[in-house]
Amino acid sequence: MKDPGLHRILFVEDDPDIQMVGKMALEAIGGFTVLVCNSGIEALARLEEFDPDLVLLDVMMP
C-alpha cells in the first residue's frame, strides 16, 4: 500500500536493464515519480533539485 507522504523516488542503479524494470514497476504499479541516476555522483548532483522522499541505492555499484 502506498504511503500518502511518499511520492518521489531517487533510484540509483548502474545496470540499464534493472533501471528500466525498476522505474517501470515503481511508476506503473506504485504510481511514484521516479528519477533514475547512473552513479552516486549523479545522484548527489540531482538530490537537492529532485528532493526525493526515498532513495533506492544499488549496494553493489562500483
URRAGI-V590488 format. One record per backbone hydrogen bond with DSSP energy under -1.0 kcal/mol. NH is the residue of the N-H (numbers start at 1). CO is the residue of the C=O. If there is no record, write none. Layout:
{{NH,CO} {NH,CO}}
This chain:
{{6,3} {9,33} {10,54} {11,35} {12,56} {13,37} {19,15} {20,16} {21,17} {22,18} {23,19} {24,20} {25,21} {26,22} {27,23} {28,24} {29,25} {30,25} {32,26} {33,7} {35,9} {37,11} {43,39} {44,40} {45,41} {46,42} {47,43} {50,46} {51,47} {53,8} {54,8} {56,10} {58,12} {61,58}}
